[in-house]
């Protein structure tokens, strides 16, 4: 007997073949784009369904969402365990806070000077590539 996850994966594998005829199946590029489009749509739908299912879990009040950093097993059933991981709060750099600290230090660096130097020290990072596909 297959596990629940294996059954889901097997059904999803069939999806690309049995669901709908790709209108561009005879063209190699169109076939690849159609397959990518299919999985993009499935992924988008699955994310929305996952979020809805999680909200339903929260509404049942079966568990309390922890606030302290750590990993918690918060709900169990015969076949499933729900684990939540709470991370440390993100620390963000604030140039104005640094400028104020420099101004209040023994060196008395003017805030505008510090902010100006922070801006000058910024270097370009890596570009992000965002993927989107739509049916035309």
Secondary structure, 3 states (H helix, E strand, C coil): CCCHHHHHHHHHHHHHHHCCCCCCCCCHHHHHHHHHHHHHHHHHHHHHHHHHHHHHHHHHCCCCCCCCCEEEEEEECCCCEEEEEECCCCCCCCHHHHHHHHHHCCCCCCHHHHHHHHHHHCCCCCCCCCCCCCCC
